[in-house]
């Protein structure tokens, strides 16, 4: 299954996403990124095929290192990741800052000792 197909499936399964209303722009941006990610795999495949035929090194365009992180941020914004879904349902775990936790333990240890 392609990234685009998976994305469409996830959007359809998410009742909180208003694909035709207030979320329309974010959904279309997400789908556009999914198409771009899928197209990248095709382009790389062509480069490897050309290299195999010519015996040269593959001429792959410069790496795209922003599409996947951006795609995941859009997924989070739309509540399509496990963490963002949890936030939507109110199952928020209380996050503790590790530095604060360490300070509390040191204070307790200092008082005890």
C-alpha positions in Angstrom: 0.0 0.0 0.0 1.4 3.4 -0.9 1.8 6.3 1.5 -1.1 8.1 -0.3 -3.4 5.1 -0.1 -2.6 4.7 3.6 -3.2 8.4 4.2 -6.6 8.3 2.5 -7.5 5.2 4.6 -6.4 6.9 7.8 -8.4 10.1 7.0 -11.5 8.1 6.2 -11.2 6.2 9.5 -10.8 9.4 11.6 -14.3 10.7 12.4 -12.8 13.9 13.9 -11.2 15.0 10.6 -13.5 17.3 8.6 -12.1 16.6 5.1 -14.6 18.9 3.3 -14.8 21.6 5.9 -12.4 23.2 8.4 -9.7 20.6 7.9 -9.8 20.7 4.0 -6.6 22.6 3.5 -4.6 20.6 5.9 -5.9 17.3 4.5 -5.0 18.4 0.9 -1.5 19.4 2.0 -1.1 16.1 3.7 -2.3 14.2 0.6 0.0 16.3 -1.6 3.0 15.3 0.6 1.9 11.7 0.5 1.9 11.8 -3.3 5.4 13.5 -3.3 6.8 10.8 -1.0 5.4 8.0 -3.2 6.7 9.8 -6.3 10.2 9.9 -4.8 10.3 6.2 -4.6 9.4 5.9 -8.3 12.1 8.5 -9.2 14.8 6.6 -7.3 13.6 3.3 -8.9 14.1 4.9 -12.4 17.5 6.1 -11.4 18.6 2.6 -10.4 17.1 1.1 -13.6 19.1 3.6 -15.7 22.2 2.8 -13.7 21.8 -0.9 -14.2 21.4 -0.4 -18.0 24.3 1.9 -18.3 26.6 0.4 -15.7 27.1 3.9 -14.2 26.4 5.1 -10.7 22.7 6.0 -10.1 21.9 9.6 -10.8 19.4 10.1 -8.0 18.3 13.7 -7.3 19.3 15.4 -4.1 17.8 13.7 -1.0 14.5 15.0 0.2 14.9 15.2 3.9 11.9 17.4 4.7 8.9 15.7 3.2 8.6 12.8 5.8 9.0 15.0 8.9 6.5 17.5 7.4 4.1 14.7 6.6 4.3 13.4 10.2 3.6 17.0 11.5 0.5 17.2 9.4 -0.6 13.8 10.6 -0.1 14.9 14.2 -2.0 18.2 13.6 -4.9 16.2 12.2 -4.9 13.7 15.0 -3.7 10.8 12.8 -0.9 9.5 15.0 -1.2 7.4 18.2 0.0 10.3 20.4 -2.2 13.0 18.8 -5.2 10.7 18.9 -4.6 10.1 22.6 -4.6 13.9 23.1 -7.9 14.2 21.3 -9.6 11.6 23.4 -8.4 13.2 26.7 -6.2 10.2 27.7 -3.4 12.6 28.4 -0.7 11.2 30.7 0.7 13.8 33.0 4.1 14.6 31.7 6.9 15.1 34.2 9.9 17.1 33.3 12.9 14.8 34.0 15.0 17.7 35.3 12.3 18.6 37.9 11.9 15.0 38.9 15.7 14.7 39.5 15.6 18.0 41.5 12.8 16.6 43.7 14.7 13.3 44.3 17.9 15.2 45.3 15.9 17.4 47.7 14.3 14.4 49.3 17.7 12.7 49.5 19.2 15.8 51.1 16.5 16.0 53.7 16.8 12.3 54.5 20.5 12.3 54.8 
